[in-house]
Amino acid sequence: MSALEAQLLFLRMILLVLLYAFLGGVGLVLWRDLRSARRRDAAPPAPPGTRLIVIDAGASDRPPGSALPARAVTAIGRDLDNDVVINDPTISGRHAVLNRRDAAWWLEDLGSTNGTFVNDQRLGRAAPAVVRSGDVVQFGAVRLRLVTDE
């Protein structure tokens, strides 16, 4: 083996090591990013038995008396990617969000067209309100009662 062949072999091996180091670094960055996203998305669980009971279904297909489970963060609207999907023409695609934080439930209107109400009081835009067990919440023409077993 000549000196030139030995130098080419050495350069190839260095390039191969650098390539594997680069791929390993990319894999490590992806793994850390996925791990942190999973931790960030893991919302604290809602207290067991928290649900929204349909009082007036409006034009939706939800029968009165049916229960809709609530999570610690519950998106409500007509779009299929919401946690609680209510197919009613008076409800926006992303209508409102119900959050559990600081040992209380907070309801926030997300800029809906027909508004969000708590006990017949309209919520202001970007002004969340505390909701307690037994309160009646209204999204468009659909009325629900928040019930918790706390």
PyRosetta script that sets phi, psi and omega in degrees:
from pyrosetta import init, pose_from_sequence

init()
pose = pose_from_sequence("MSALEAQLLFLRMILLVLLYAFLGGVGLVLWRDLRSARRRDAAPPAPPGTRLIVIDAGASDRPPGSALPARAVTAIGRDLDNDVVINDPTISGRHAVLNRRDAAWWLEDLGSTNGTFVNDQRLGRAAPAVVRSGDVVQFGAVRLRLVTDE")
pose.set_psi(1, 129.7)
pose.set_omega(1, -178.3)
pose.set_phi(2, -81.5)
pose.set_psi(2, 169.0)
pose.set_omega(2, -179.5)
pose.set_phi(3, -65.0)
pose.set_psi(3, -35.2)
pose.set_omega(3, 179.3)
pose.set_phi(4, -66.0)
pose.set_psi(4, -43.2)
pose.set_omega(4, 177.9)
pose.set_phi(5, -63.9)
pose.set_psi(5, -38.1)
pose.set_omega(5, 179.1)
pose.set_phi(6, -65.6)
pose.set_psi(6, -40.5)
pose.set_omega(6, 178.5)
pose.set_phi(7, -66.3)
pose.set_psi(7, -41.3)
pose.set_omega(7, 177.6)
pose.set_phi(8, -63.5)
pose.set_psi(8, -42.2)
pose.set_omega(8, 177.7)
pose.set_phi(9, -61.6)
pose.set_psi(9, -42.7)
pose.set_omega(9, 179.1)
pose.set_phi(10, -62.9)
pose.set_psi(10, -44.0)
pose.set_omega(10, 178.0)
pose.set_phi(11, -63.2)
pose.set_psi(11, -40.9)
pose.set_omega(11, 177.1)
pose.set_phi(12, -60.7)
pose.set_psi(12, -42.0)
pose.set_omega(12, -178.9)
pose.set_phi(13, -67.3)
pose.set_psi(13, -39.1)
pose.set_omega(13, 178.0)
pose.set_phi(14, -64.7)
pose.set_psi(14, -43.8)
pose.set_omega(14, 177.9)
pose.set_phi(15, -62.1)
pose.set_psi(15, -39.3)
pose.set_omega(15, 178.5)
pose.set_phi(16, -64.7)
pose.set_psi(16, -42.4)
pose.set_omega(16, 178.3)
pose.set_phi(17, -64.4)
pose.set_psi(17, -42.4)
pose.set_omega(17, 178.3)
pose.set_phi(18, -63.8)
pose.set_psi(18, -40.0)
pose.set_omega(18, 178.5)
pose.set_phi(19, -62.1)
pose.set_psi(19, -46.8)
pose.set_omega(19, 179.0)
pose.set_phi(20, -65.5)
pose.set_psi(20, -36.2)
pose.set_omega(20, 177.2)
pose.set_phi(21, -64.9)
pose.set_psi(21, -41.2)
pose.set_omega(21, 177.9)
pose.set_phi(22, -63.1)
pose.set_psi(22, -48.0)
pose.set_omega(22, 179.2)
pose.set_phi(23, -62.4)
pose.set_psi(23, -38.9)
pose.set_omega(23, 177.0)
pose.set_phi(24, -64.3)
pose.set_psi(24, -39.6)
pose.set_omega(24, 177.7)
pose.set_phi(25, -64.5)
pose.set_psi(25, -42.5)
pose.set_omega(25, 177.5)
pose.set_phi(26, -62.5)
pose.set_psi(26, -44.0)
pose.set_omega(26, 178.4)
pose.set_phi(27, -61.2)
pose.set_psi(27, -40.6)
pose.set_omega(27, 179.4)
pose.set_phi(28, -65.2)
pose.set_psi(28, -42.9)
pose.set_omega(28, 178.5)
pose.set_phi(29, -62.7)
pose.set_psi(29, -44.8)
pose.set_omega(29, 178.5)
pose.set_phi(30, -62.0)
pose.set_psi(30, -42.9)
pose.set_omega(30, -179.0)
pose.set_phi(31, -62.9)
pose.set_psi(31, -44.3)
pose.set_omega(31, 179.1)
pose.set_phi(32, -65.3)
pose.set_psi(32, -40.1)
pose.set_omega(32, 179.7)
pose.set_phi(33, -64.0)
pose.set_psi(33, -43.6)
pose.set_omega(33, 178.5)
pose.set_phi(34, -64.8)
pose.set_psi(34, -40.0)
pose.set_omega(34, 178.8)
pose.set_phi(35, -63.5)
pose.set_psi(35, -43.3)
pose.set_omega(35, -179.2)
pose.set_phi(36, -70.3)
pose.set_psi(36, -34.8)
pose.set_omega(36, 177.6)
pose.set_phi(37, -66.1)
pose.set_psi(37, -38.5)
pose.set_omega(37, 179.2)
pose.set_phi(38, -64.7)
pose.set_psi(38, -41.3)
pose.set_omega(38, 178.1)
pose.set_phi(39, -66.5)
pose.set_psi(39, -39.3)
pose.set_omega(39, -178.8)
pose.set_phi(40, -67.5)
pose.set_psi(40, -37.7)
pose.set_omega(40, -176.8)
pose.set_phi(41, -80.0)
pose.set_psi(41, -15.4)
pose.set_omega(41, -178.3)
pose.set_phi(42, -75.7)
pose.set_psi(42, 95.8)
pose.set_omega(42, -179.7)
pose.set_phi(43, -77.5)
pose.set_psi(43, 149.5)
pose.set_omega(43, 177.1)
pose.set_phi(44, -63.3)
pose.set_psi(44, 143.7)
pose.set_omega(44, -177.2)
pose.set_phi(45, -68.1)
pose.set_psi(45, 148.4)
pose.set_omega(45, 175.6)
pose.set_phi(46, -74.0)
pose.set_psi(46, 153.4)
pose.set_omega(46, 175.2)
pose.set_phi(47, -57.3)
pose.set_psi(47, 141.2)
pose.set_omega(47, -178.3)
pose.set_phi(48, -60.1)
pose.set_psi(48, 141.4)
pose.set_omega(48, 177.2)
pose.set_phi(49, 86.8)
pose.set_psi(49, 7.2)
pose.set_omega(49, 178.3)
pose.set_phi(50, -80.2)
pose.set_psi(50, 128.2)
pose.set_omega(50, -176.4)
pose.set_phi(51, -155.1)
pose.set_psi(51, 161.9)
pose.set_omega(51, 174.3)
pose.set_phi(52, -109.4)
pose.set_psi(52, 123.9)
pose.set_omega(52, -179.3)
pose.set_phi(53, -99.9)
pose.set_psi(53, 128.9)
pose.set_omega(53, -179.5)
pose.set_phi(54, -72.8)
pose.set_psi(54, 123.4)
pose.set_omega(54, 175.7)
pose.set_phi(55, -99.0)
pose.set_psi(55, -52.0)
pose.set_omega(55, 178.2)
pose.set_phi(56, -130.9)
pose.set_psi(56, 116.5)
pose.set_omega(56, -173.4)
pose.set_phi(57, -82.6)
pose.set_psi(57, -6.1)
pose.set_omega(57, -176.5)
pose.set_phi(58, 58.7)
pose.set_psi(58, -132.4)
pose.set_omega(58, 178.3)
pose.set_phi(59, -97.1)
pose.set_psi(59, 10.3)
pose.set_omega(59, -178.6)
pose.set_phi(60, -79.5)
pose.set_psi(60, 172.7)
pose.set_omega(60, 179.8)
pose.set_phi(61, -92.9)
pose.set_psi(61, 10.5)
pose.set_omega(61, 179.9)
pose.set_phi(62, -84.7)
pose.set_psi(62, 119.1)
pose.set_omega(62, 179.5)
pose.set_phi(63, -73.0)
pose.set_psi(63, 143.4)
pose.set_omega(63, 176.3)
pose.set_phi(64, -57.2)
pose.set_psi(64, 138.5)
pose.set_omega(64, -178.1)
pose.set_phi(65, 95.3)
pose.set_psi(65, -14.4)
pose.set_omega(65, -180.0)
pose.set_phi(66, -73.8)
pose.set_psi(66, 149.8)
pose.set_omega(66, -176.8)
pose.set_phi(67, -106.1)
pose.set_psi(67, 135.2)
pose.set_omega(67, 176.8)
pose.set_phi(68, -114.3)
pose.set_psi(68, 118.3)
pose.set_omega(68, -176.3)
pose.set_phi(69, -68.2)
pose.set_psi(69, 143.5)
pose.set_omega(69, 178.3)
pose.set_phi(70, -111.6)
pose.set_psi(70, 140.3)
pose.set_omega(70, 175.2)
pose.set_phi(71, -106.7)
pose.set_psi(71, 179.3)
pose.set_omega(71, -179.0)
pose.set_phi(72, -60.1)
pose.set_psi(72, -33.9)
pose.set_omega(72, 172.5)
pose.set_phi(73, -128.9)
pose.set_psi(73, 112.6)
pose.set_omega(73, -175.4)
pose.set_phi(74, -121.1)
pose.set_psi(74, 111.8)
pose.set_omega(74, 175.5)
pose.set_phi(75, -84.3)
pose.set_psi(75, 135.1)
pose.set_omega(75, -176.3)
pose.set_phi(76, -124.0)
pose.set_psi(76, 132.9)
pose.set_omega(76, 178.3)
pose.set_phi(77, 170.6)
pose.set_psi(77, -172.3)
pose.set_omega(77, -177.2)
pose.set_phi(78, -86.9)
pose.set_psi(78, -26.7)
pose.set_omega(78, -179.4)
pose.set_phi(79, -65.2)
pose.set_psi(79, 148.7)
pose.set_omega(79, -176.6)
pose.set_phi(80, -70.7)
pose.set_psi(80, -15.9)
pose.set_omega(80, -179.9)
pose.set_phi(81, -86.5)
pose.set_psi(81, 4.2)
pose.set_omega(81, 175.5)
pose.set_phi(82, -78.5)
pose.set_psi(82, 158.2)
pose.set_omega(82, 175.9)
pose.set_phi(83, -72.6)
pose.set_psi(83, -39.2)
pose.set_omega(83, 175.3)
pose.set_phi(84, -116.5)
pose.set_psi(84, 109.8)
pose.set_omega(84, -178.9)
pose.set_phi(85, -98.9)
pose.set_psi(85, 122.1)
pose.set_omega(85, 178.1)
pose.set_phi(86, -124.6)
pose.set_psi(86, 111.2)
pose.set_omega(86, -176.3)
pose.set_phi(87, -86.7)
pose.set_psi(87, 86.0)
pose.set_omega(87, 179.5)
pose.set_phi(88, -137.4)
pose.set_psi(88, 135.6)
pose.set_omega(88, -176.2)
pose.set_phi(89, -65.1)
pose.set_psi(89, -15.8)
pose.set_omega(89, 179.7)
pose.set_phi(90, -89.4)
pose.set_psi(90, -0.9)
pose.set_omega(90, -179.2)
pose.set_phi(91, -105.5)
pose.set_psi(91, 133.8)
pose.set_omega(91, 178.9)
pose.set_phi(92, -73.1)
pose.set_psi(92, 164.2)
pose.set_omega(92, 178.9)
pose.set_phi(93, -58.2)
pose.set_psi(93, -47.3)
pose.set_omega(93, 173.7)
pose.set_phi(94, -121.7)
pose.set_psi(94, 89.2)
pose.set_omega(94, -168.8)
pose.set_phi(95, -83.0)
pose.set_psi(95, -54.5)
pose.set_omega(95, -173.9)
pose.set_phi(96, -153.9)
pose.set_psi(96, 168.3)
pose.set_omega(96, 175.1)
pose.set_phi(97, -134.7)
pose.set_psi(97, 136.9)
pose.set_omega(97, 178.0)
pose.set_phi(98, -108.5)
pose.set_psi(98, 119.7)
pose.set_omega(98, -176.2)
pose.set_phi(99, -117.5)
pose.set_psi(99, 142.4)
pose.set_omega(99, 171.7)
pose.set_phi(100, -104.3)
pose.set_psi(100, 110.8)
pose.set_omega(100, 177.1)
pose.set_phi(101, -151.0)
pose.set_psi(101, 149.5)
pose.set_omega(101, -179.6)
pose.set_phi(102, 54.2)
pose.set_psi(102, 40.5)
pose.set_omega(102, 177.8)
pose.set_phi(103, 60.2)
pose.set_psi(103, 25.8)
pose.set_omega(103, 178.1)
pose.set_phi(104, -143.5)
pose.set_psi(104, 159.6)
pose.set_omega(104, 175.1)
pose.set_phi(105, -95.8)
pose.set_psi(105, 133.4)
pose.set_omega(105, -179.9)
pose.set_phi(106, -120.6)
pose.set_psi(106, 133.1)
pose.set_omega(106, 177.9)
pose.set_phi(107, -114.2)
pose.set_psi(107, 130.4)
pose.set_omega(107, -178.2)
pose.set_phi(108, -130.3)
pose.set_psi(108, 129.5)
pose.set_omega(108, 175.1)
pose.set_phi(109, -77.4)
pose.set_psi(109, 137.1)
pose.set_omega(109, -177.8)
pose.set_phi(110, -102.1)
pose.set_psi(110, 34.5)
pose.set_omega(110, 179.6)
pose.set_phi(111, 81.9)
pose.set_psi(111, 34.4)
pose.set_omega(111, -178.1)
pose.set_phi(112, -68.7)
pose.set_psi(112, 158.5)
pose.set_omega(112, -179.5)
pose.set_phi(113, -74.2)
pose.set_psi(113, -46.1)
pose.set_omega(113, -174.5)
pose.set_phi(114, -97.4)
pose.set_psi(114, 3.9)
pose.set_omega(114, 171.9)
pose.set_phi(115, 84.8)
pose.set_psi(115, 164.5)
pose.set_omega(115, 177.2)
pose.set_phi(116, -126.0)
pose.set_psi(116, 134.6)
pose.set_omega(116, -175.8)
pose.set_phi(117, -125.9)
pose.set_psi(117, 146.1)
pose.set_omega(117, 171.7)
pose.set_phi(118, -124.4)
pose.set_psi(118, 116.8)
pose.set_omega(118, -177.5)
pose.set_phi(119, 50.3)
pose.set_psi(119, 48.4)
pose.set_omega(119, 177.5)
pose.set_phi(120, 66.6)
pose.set_psi(120, 11.5)
pose.set_omega(120, 175.0)
pose.set_phi(121, -104.3)
pose.set_psi(121, 121.4)
pose.set_omega(121, -178.3)
pose.set_phi(122, -71.2)
pose.set_psi(122, 135.0)
pose.set_omega(122, 175.3)
pose.set_phi(123, -78.7)
pose.set_psi(123, 140.8)
pose.set_omega(123, 173.8)
pose.set_phi(124, -77.3)
pose.set_psi(124, 159.9)
pose.set_omega(124, 177.6)
pose.set_phi(125, -66.5)
pose.set_psi(125, 133.2)
pose.set_omega(125, 179.4)
pose.set_phi(126, 57.9)
pose.set_psi(126, 30.5)
pose.set_omega(126, 176.6)
pose.set_phi(127, -127.9)
pose.set_psi(127, 84.9)
pose.set_omega(127, -178.9)
pose.set_phi(128, -64.8)
pose.set_psi(128, 152.4)
pose.set_omega(128, -180.0)
pose.set_phi(129, -124.7)
pose.set_psi(129, 148.3)
pose.set_omega(129, 175.4)
pose.set_phi(130, -74.6)
pose.set_psi(130, 134.6)
pose.set_omega(130, 179.0)
pose.set_phi(131, -120.8)
pose.set_psi(131, 132.9)
pose.set_omega(131, -179.5)
pose.set_phi(132, -110.9)
pose.set_psi(132, 162.7)
pose.set_omega(132, 177.4)
pose.set_phi(133, -58.0)
pose.set_psi(133, 130.0)
pose.set_omega(133, -178.2)
pose.set_phi(134, 99.3)
pose.set_psi(134, -15.9)
pose.set_omega(134, 178.7)
pose.set_phi(135, -69.4)
pose.set_psi(135, 146.7)
pose.set_omega(135, 177.9)
pose.set_phi(136, -98.7)
pose.set_psi(136, 124.5)
pose.set_omega(136, 177.1)
pose.set_phi(137, -112.3)
pose.set_psi(137, 144.4)
pose.set_omega(137, -177.0)
pose.set_phi(138, -129.8)
pose.set_psi(138, 130.9)
pose.set_omega(138, 176.3)
pose.set_phi(139, -120.4)
pose.set_psi(139, 108.5)
pose.set_omega(139, -174.8)
pose.set_phi(140, 62.0)
pose.set_psi(140, -122.3)
pose.set_omega(140, -179.9)
pose.set_phi(141, -97.2)
pose.set_psi(141, 1.1)
pose.set_omega(141, -176.2)
pose.set_phi(142, -97.2)
pose.set_psi(142, 128.6)
pose.set_omega(142, -179.6)
pose.set_phi(143, -114.6)
pose.set_psi(143, 133.4)
pose.set_omega(143, -178.6)
pose.set_phi(144, -132.2)
pose.set_psi(144, 155.1)
pose.set_omega(144, 175.9)
pose.set_phi(145, -114.7)
pose.set_psi(145, 128.9)
pose.set_omega(145, 175.5)
pose.set_phi(146, -79.4)
pose.set_psi(146, 126.9)
pose.set_omega(146, 179.4)
pose.set_phi(147, -128.3)
pose.set_psi(147, 126.0)
pose.set_omega(147, 176.5)
pose.set_phi(148, -124.4)
pose.set_psi(148, 151.6)
pose.set_omega(148, 178.1)
pose.set_phi(149, -99.0)
pose.set_psi(149, 24.3)
pose.set_omega(149, -179.0)
pose.set_phi(150, -77.4)
pose.dump_pdb("model.pdb")
